Amino acid sequence: MAEGGLRRMDVLVDGERVARMADSIEPQSGWQVVPAEGKLLHYGFCDLHVHFREPGQEQKETIATGSRAAARGGYTTVCAMPNLSPAPDAPATLAAEQERIDATAVVDVRPYATLTLGRRGQQPVDMAALHSHAVAFSDDGSGIQTADTMRALMRQAAAEDVIIAAHCEDNTLLHGGYIHDGRYAHAHGHRGICSESEWGQIARDLELALETGARYHVCHISTAESVDLLRRYKQRGARVTCETGPHYLTLCEDDLQEDGRFKMNPPLRAASDRDALIAGLLDGTIDAVATDHAPHTAEEKGRGLEKSPFGIVGLETAFPVLYTRLVRPGILRLDQLLALLCDQPRRIFRIGGQLAPGEYADLTLFDLDQEYEIRPEEFLSMGHSTPFAGWRVFGRCLLTLYRGEVVYCDSSPINTPICRCLA
């Protein structure tokens, strides 16, 4: 494909790596050829924000099932949040998590370490002891409630040149809320979460990032005010980046139903917030799209908006939903979406990887013209709760390779255990 730097070419995979790329590669005896004419071949996507629940909540997801779901969604690198038991807040607990990853993951799973001991928001971890084993530091699911604690964390992060990935939420403004404090909540008698609970803490932290020089990444932004703040502080030179999720870009409070599959944190906001997020993608304020893949059991998510836990799954739906709702209508170009899902997340977190000779063969193949229905019962994740159930989408993942090995294969169009040449 010529659009946006994408090209039509053959790709030769030999062992773990891409051996050659050319307009035409003549297959040789013994090669296995995957016919990919007219399909999208890209370096594997990178998700900066997933929850694989292991150790501690394996009834919801495991590293094995979560990584298989990632492969089915076209992801070959994912960053696993530290909402675990025990929390990865010391070298021993982080090493134990890494042992499980090494034993069971089918893609590259990079663990976060916590920001504070026990993820309790009080005593900072020893970043110097952890940074060589952690992709970044986060207390995701909990905001750091005091400026003094965040300042101390940022000073340590700046000294170690590591990333703080912040879940921004001011607990004093929650008041028991569980969906956006907007039109739907008021009409249906639900307790709302105000937008300031997110953007107020972002505003505080952006000033601290300027003061300390820390690398600061804001998780799952959902409000127009958050976009505006990040835009302004980037212009002022703060070392800040941010992500949002597919659901915030394609849904809003007007789409809510009395169903736990529409409950996540932060919540779906107003249509004007969704539009501001899209504008933030277009002008470069928002650096990445991350799924915040957060599986729960069917029983837990069956308790409705008020009583079900926060969180939806997203690894297996992110690309088709965004391609269908943003690229096909002409809101985003395809190359822009691919940058948000792959190139920019890798750059921000210094993960590396690209489709080029000599690089690892971490590749994914999509049929952009294939339309299908999202059916949660077909997910490889143990979690099935998604607001996109029943949607008709374009862009089916046909094949994913990790280090040259097939880790996902859609059996209908392609049936080969090993890929030597993608033509």
C-alpha positions as CSV (number, residue, x, y, z in Angstrom):
1,M,0.0,0.0,0.0
2,A,1.3,3.4,-0.9
3,E,-0.8,5.5,1.5
4,G,1.0,7.1,4.4
5,G,4.3,5.3,3.9
6,L,2.7,1.8,3.6
7,R,4.0,-0.2,0.6
8,R,3.1,-3.3,-1.3
9,M,6.0,-5.8,-0.9
10,D,7.0,-9.3,0.0
11,V,8.5,-10.1,3.4
12,L,10.8,-13.0,4.0
13,V,11.0,-14.4,7.6
14,D,13.8,-16.7,8.5
15,G,13.9,-18.0,12.0
16,E,13.2,-15.3,14.5
17,R,13.9,-12.4,12.2
18,V,12.8,-10.6,9.1
19,A,15.5,-11.6,6.5
20,R,14.4,-9.6,3.5
21,M,11.9,-7.2,2.2
22,A,11.4,-6.5,-1.5
23,D,8.8,-5.7,-4.1
24,S,9.0,-9.3,-5.2
25,I,10.7,-12.3,-3.6
26,E,10.7,-15.6,-5.6
27,P,9.7,-18.5,-3.3
28,Q,12.2,-21.3,-3.1
29,S,11.9,-25.0,-2.4
30,G,11.0,-25.7,1.2
31,W,9.5,-22.3,1.9
32,Q,6.0,-22.0,3.2
33,V,4.2,-19.1,1.6
34,V,1.3,-17.1,3.2
35,P,-0.7,-15.5,0.5
36,A,-1.2,-12.0,1.7
37,E,-2.0,-10.0,-1.4
38,G,-4.2,-7.1,-0.6
39,K,-3.9,-7.6,3.1
40,L,-2.2,-5.4,5.8
41,L,1.0,-6.7,7.2
42,H,2.5,-4.6,10.0
43,Y,4.8,-4.9,13.0
44,G,3.0,-6.2,16.0
45,F,1.0,-3.7,18.0
46,C,2.1,-2.5,21.4
47,D,-0.4,-2.0,24.3
48,L,0.9,0.1,27.2
49,H,-2.0,-0.8,29.5
50,V,-3.3,-4.3,30.1
51,H,-4.4,-6.3,33.2
52,F,-3.6,-10.0,33.1
53,R,-4.6,-10.6,36.8
54,E,-1.8,-13.2,37.5
55,P,-0.8,-13.6,40.3
56,G,-3.7,-13.2,42.5
57,Q,-6.9,-13.3,40.4
58,E,-6.4,-16.1,37.9
59,Q,-10.1,-16.8,37.9
60,K,-10.4,-13.6,35.8
61,E,-7.4,-13.9,33.4
62,T,-4.0,-15.5,33.3
63,I,-0.8,-14.5,31.5
64,A,-1.4,-17.4,29.1
65,T,-5.0,-16.5,28.2
66,G,-4.3,-12.7,28.2
67,S,-1.3,-13.1,25.9
68,R,-3.2,-15.3,23.5
69,A,-5.9,-12.7,23.4
70,A,-3.3,-10.1,22.6
71,A,-2.0,-12.2,19.7
72,R,-5.5,-12.5,18.3
73,G,-5.8,-8.8,18.4
74,G,-2.5,-8.2,16.5
75,Y,-0.4,-7.3,19.6
76,T,3.1,-8.7,20.1
77,T,4.1,-6.5,23.0
78,V,1.9,-5.6,26.0
79,C,2.7,-3.9,29.3
80,A,1.0,-5.6,32.3
81,M,-0.2,-3.4,35.1
82,P,0.7,-4.2,38.7
83,N,-2.8,-4.6,40.2
84,L,-1.7,-8.0,41.5
85,S,-1.4,-10.0,44.7
86,P,1.4,-9.8,45.8
87,A,2.1,-6.4,44.3
88,P,5.3,-6.2,42.3
89,D,6.8,-3.6,44.6
90,A,10.2,-5.3,45.3
91,P,12.7,-7.3,43.2
92,A,11.5,-10.6,44.6
93,T,7.8,-10.1,43.7
94,L,8.6,-8.7,40.3
95,A,11.0,-11.6,39.6
96,A,8.2,-14.1,40.5
97,E,5.8,-12.4,38.0
98,Q,8.5,-12.5,35.4
99,E,9.0,-16.2,35.9
100,R,5.3,-16.8,35.2
101,I,5.6,-14.6,32.1
102,D,8.6,-16.5,30.8
103,A,6.8,-19.8,31.3
104,T,3.4,-19.1,29.8
105,A,3.2,-15.9,27.7
106,V,3.1,-16.3,23.9
107,V,4.0,-12.6,23.2
108,D,6.3,-10.1,24.8
109,V,4.7,-9.2,28.2
110,R,6.5,-6.4,30.0
111,P,5.6,-6.0,33.7
112,Y,5.1,-2.7,35.5
113,A,6.3,-2.2,39.0
114,T,4.2,-0.3,41.5
115,L,4.9,3.3,42.4
116,T,4.3,2.8,46.1
117,L,4.7,-0.2,48.5
118,G,1.6,-2.4,48.3
119,R,0.1,0.1,45.8
120,R,-1.2,1.9,48.8
121,G,-0.2,5.4,47.6
122,Q,2.1,6.3,50.5
123,Q,5.7,5.0,50.7
124,P,7.6,5.1,47.4
125,V,9.2,1.9,46.0
126,D,12.9,1.7,45.4
127,M,13.0,2.6,41.7
128,A,16.7,2.1,41.5
129,A,16.3,-1.6,42.5
130,L,13.4,-2.2,40.1
131,H,13.9,-0.1,37.0
132,S,16.0,-2.7,35.1
133,H,13.2,-5.2,35.4
134,A,10.1,-3.0,35.0
135,V,8.8,-1.3,31.9
136,A,7.6,1.6,33.9
137,F,6.0,2.4,37.3
138,S,2.3,2.8,38.1
139,D,-0.3,2.4,40.9
140,D,-2.9,2.0,38.2
141,G,-6.4,1.8,39.7
142,S,-5.4,4.3,42.4
143,G,-4.4,7.9,42.1
144,I,-1.6,9.3,44.1
145,Q,-3.6,11.5,46.5
146,T,-1.0,14.0,47.8
147,A,1.3,16.4,45.9
148,D,4.2,15.7,48.3
149,T,4.1,11.9,47.5
150,M,3.9,12.5,43.8
151,R,6.8,15.1,44.0
152,A,9.0,12.5,45.8
153,L,8.1,9.9,43.2
154,M,8.9,12.2,40.3
155,R,12.2,13.2,41.8
156,Q,13.2,9.6,42.1
157,A,11.9,8.8,38.6
158,A,13.8,11.7,37.1
159,A,17.0,10.5,38.8
160,E,16.5,7.0,37.3
161,D,15.1,8.3,34.0
162,V,12.1,6.0,34.3
163,I,8.4,6.6,33.4
164,I,5.6,7.3,35.9
165,A,2.4,6.1,34.3
166,A,-0.3,7.7,36.4
167,H,-3.9,6.8,37.0
168,C,-5.3,10.2,37.8
169,E,-8.2,10.2,40.2
170,D,-8.9,12.5,43.2
171,N,-10.7,10.3,45.7
172,T,-12.2,13.4,47.5
173,L,-14.3,14.1,44.4
174,L,-15.7,10.6,43.8
175,H,-18.6,10.6,46.2
176,G,-19.4,6.9,45.5
177,G,-19.9,7.6,41.8
178,Y,-19.6,4.8,39.2
179,I,-20.5,6.4,35.8
180,H,-20.0,9.9,34.4
181,D,-21.7,12.7,36.2
182,G,-23.8,13.7,33.2
183,R,-27.1,13.4,31.5
184,Y,-27.5,9.7,31.7
185,A,-26.6,9.5,35.4
186,H,-29.1,12.3,36.2
187,A,-31.9,10.8,34.1
188,H,-31.5,7.3,35.6
189,G,-30.7,8.0,39.2
190,H,-27.1,6.9,39.2
191,R,-24.2,8.4,41.2
192,G,-21.8,10.3,38.9
193,I,-18.0,10.7,38.7
194,C,-17.2,14.3,37.9
195,S,-14.6,15.1,35.2
196,E,-12.5,17.2,37.7
197,S,-11.7,14.0,39.6
198,E,-9.5,13.2,36.6
199,W,-8.3,16.5,35.2
200,G,-7.7,18.2,38.6
201,Q,-5.0,15.6,39.4
202,I,-3.5,15.8,35.9
203,A,-3.2,19.6,36.4
204,R,-1.4,19.1,39.7
205,D,1.0,16.5,38.2
206,L,1.8,18.5,35.1
207,E,3.2,21.3,37.3
208,L,5.2,18.7,39.2
209,A,6.5,17.2,36.0
210,L,7.8,20.6,34.9
211,E,9.3,21.2,38.3
212,T,11.1,17.9,38.5
213,G,11.8,17.0,34.8
214,A,10.3,13.6,35.3
215,R,9.0,11.5,32.4
216,Y,5.3,11.4,33.1
217,H,2.7,9.4,31.2
218,V,-1.1,9.8,31.8
219,C,-3.2,6.7,31.6
220,H,-6.6,6.5,29.9
221,I,-7.6,10.1,29.6
222,S,-11.3,10.7,29.1
223,T,-12.1,14.4,29.4
224,A,-11.8,17.5,27.2
225,E,-10.1,19.3,30.0
226,S,-7.4,16.6,30.2
227,V,-6.7,17.0,26.5
228,D,-6.4,20.8,26.8
229,L,-4.1,20.6,29.8
230,L,-1.8,18.1,28.2
231,R,-1.7,20.1,25.0
232,R,-0.7,23.3,26.9
233,Y,2.0,21.6,29.0
234,K,3.5,19.9,26.1
235,Q,3.9,23.3,24.5
236,R,5.6,24.4,27.7
237,G,8.2,21.7,27.4
238,A,7.0,19.2,30.0
239,R,8.2,15.6,29.4
240,V,4.7,14.3,29.3
241,T,2.8,11.8,27.1
242,C,-0.7,10.2,27.4
243,E,-3.0,7.5,26.1
244,T,-6.7,7.1,25.7
245,G,-8.8,4.0,25.0
246,P,-10.8,2.7,22.0
247,H,-14.1,3.0,24.0
248,Y,-13.5,6.7,24.8
249,L,-13.0,7.4,21.1
250,T,-16.1,5.6,19.8
251,L,-18.6,5.7,22.7
252,C,-20.0,8.3,25.1
253,E,-22.6,8.5,27.9
254,D,-25.4,8.5,25.3
255,D,-24.5,4.8,24.5
256,L,-24.8,3.7,28.1
257,Q,-27.0,0.7,28.9
258,E,-28.0,-0.8,32.3
259,D,-25.3,-3.4,31.9
260,G,-21.9,-4.0,33.5
261,R,-20.2,-4.2,30.1
262,F,-20.5,-0.4,29.9
263,K,-18.8,0.2,33.2
264,M,-15.1,1.2,33.3
265,N,-12.9,3.7,35.1
266,P,-12.7,6.4,34.0
267,P,-16.3,6.2,32.7
268,L,-17.7,7.0,29.3
269,R,-18.0,10.8,29.3
270,A,-20.1,13.2,27.2
271,A,-20.1,13.4,23.4
272,S,-18.1,16.6,23.6
273,D,-15.3,14.8,25.6
274,R,-15.2,12.1,22.9
275,D,-14.9,14.7,20.2
276,A,-12.1,16.5,22.1
277,L,-10.2,13.2,22.4
278,I,-10.5,12.6,18.7
279,A,-9.2,16.2,18.1
280,G,-6.3,15.3,20.5
281,L,-5.4,12.4,18.3
282,L,-5.4,14.5,15.2
283,D,-3.2,17.3,16.5
284,G,-0.7,14.9,18.3
285,T,-1.7,15.7,21.9
286,I,-2.6,12.1,22.5
287,D,0.4,9.9,21.9
288,A,-1.1,6.4,22.0
289,V,-4.2,4.3,22.2
290,A,-4.2,1.6,24.9
291,T,-6.9,-0.9,25.6
292,D,-6.9,-1.0,29.4
293,H,-7.9,-4.6,29.0
294,A,-9.4,-5.5,32.3
295,P,-11.2,-8.8,32.5
296,H,-13.6,-9.9,35.2
297,T,-15.8,-13.0,35.6
298,A,-19.2,-13.1,34.0
299,E,-20.8,-13.3,37.4
300,E,-19.1,-10.1,38.5
301,K,-19.9,-8.2,35.4
302,G,-23.5,-9.4,35.5
303,R,-24.4,-7.1,38.4
304,G,-25.3,-4.0,36.4
305,L,-23.9,-0.5,36.3
306,E,-23.9,0.1,40.0
307,K,-22.6,-3.1,41.5
308,S,-20.3,-4.6,38.9
309,P,-16.6,-3.9,39.0
310,F,-14.9,-1.4,36.7
311,G,-13.3,-2.8,33.6
312,I,-13.9,-4.2,30.1
313,V,-11.8,-6.3,27.8
314,G,-10.3,-4.8,24.7
315,L,-7.3,-6.6,23.1
316,E,-9.4,-8.5,20.6
317,T,-11.5,-5.6,19.4
318,A,-9.2,-2.5,19.5
319,F,-8.0,-2.5,15.9
320,P,-11.3,-3.5,14.1
321,V,-13.4,-1.0,16.2
322,L,-11.0,1.9,15.5
323,Y,-10.5,1.0,11.9
324,T,-14.2,0.7,11.3
325,R,-15.3,3.8,13.3
326,L,-12.3,6.2,12.6
327,V,-10.4,5.2,9.5
328,R,-13.1,4.0,7.2
329,P,-15.2,7.2,7.6
330,G,-12.0,9.3,7.0
331,I,-11.5,10.7,10.5
332,L,-8.1,9.2,10.8
333,R,-5.7,7.8,8.1
334,L,-4.7,4.2,8.5
335,D,-1.1,5.1,9.0
336,Q,-2.1,7.4,11.9
337,L,-4.0,4.6,13.6
338,L,-1.1,2.3,13.2
339,A,1.3,4.8,14.7
340,L,-1.0,5.2,17.7
341,L,-1.2,1.4,18.2
342,C,2.4,0.5,17.4
343,D,5.1,3.0,16.6
344,Q,4.4,5.7,19.2
345,P,3.8,3.4,22.2
346,R,7.1,1.7,21.4
347,R,8.9,5.0,21.2
348,I,7.5,6.4,24.4
349,F,8.4,3.3,26.5
350,R,11.7,2.7,24.6
351,I,10.6,-0.8,23.6
352,G,11.8,-0.7,20.0
353,G,10.8,-2.8,17.0
354,Q,9.8,-2.1,13.5
355,L,9.1,-3.9,10.2
356,A,12.6,-4.0,8.7
357,P,15.3,-6.5,7.8
358,G,17.2,-7.8,10.8
359,E,14.4,-7.0,13.3
360,Y,12.5,-9.7,15.1
361,A,9.6,-11.1,13.1
362,D,6.9,-9.8,15.4
363,L,4.3,-9.3,12.7
364,T,0.5,-9.2,12.3
365,L,-1.6,-9.7,9.2
366,F,-5.1,-8.2,8.8
367,D,-7.8,-8.5,6.2
368,L,-9.1,-4.9,6.1
369,D,-12.0,-5.8,3.8
370,Q,-13.4,-8.7,5.9
371,E,-16.6,-7.7,7.8
372,Y,-17.7,-9.7,10.8
373,E,-19.6,-9.5,14.0
374,I,-17.8,-9.1,17.4
375,R,-18.9,-12.2,19.4
376,P,-17.5,-12.3,22.9
377,E,-18.0,-16.1,23.1
378,E,-15.2,-16.4,20.6
379,F,-12.7,-14.4,22.6
380,L,-9.5,-16.1,23.7
381,S,-9.5,-13.9,26.8
382,M,-11.3,-15.3,29.9
383,G,-13.1,-12.0,30.1
384,H,-16.1,-11.4,27.7
385,S,-17.4,-8.1,28.9
386,T,-17.3,-5.6,26.1
387,P,-19.6,-2.7,25.0
388,F,-18.8,-3.7,21.4
389,A,-20.6,-7.0,21.5
390,G,-22.7,-7.4,18.3
391,W,-20.9,-4.6,16.4
392,R,-20.3,-5.2,12.7
393,V,-16.7,-4.3,12.1
394,F,-14.0,-4.5,9.4
395,G,-10.5,-5.7,9.9
396,R,-10.0,-9.4,10.9
397,C,-6.7,-10.5,12.3
398,L,-5.5,-13.5,10.2
399,L,-2.1,-14.2,11.6
400,T,0.3,-13.1,14.3
401,L,3.9,-14.0,14.5
402,Y,6.1,-13.6,17.6
403,R,9.8,-14.1,17.0
404,G,8.9,-15.8,13.8
405,E,6.6,-18.3,15.3
406,V,2.8,-18.4,14.7
407,V,1.1,-17.4,18.0
408,Y,-2.3,-16.8,16.4
409,C,-3.8,-18.1,13.2
410,D,-7.3,-17.6,12.0
411,S,-7.9,-21.1,10.7
412,S,-10.3,-20.3,7.9
413,P,-8.1,-18.2,5.5
414,I,-4.7,-19.5,6.5
415,N,-3.6,-23.0,7.7
416,T,0.1,-23.2,8.2
417,P,2.1,-23.9,11.4
418,I,5.2,-22.0,10.2
419,C,5.6,-18.9,8.2
420,R,8.7,-18.5,6.0
421,C,7.5,-16.0,3.4
422,L,4.7,-13.5,3.5
423,A,3.9,-12.6,-0.1
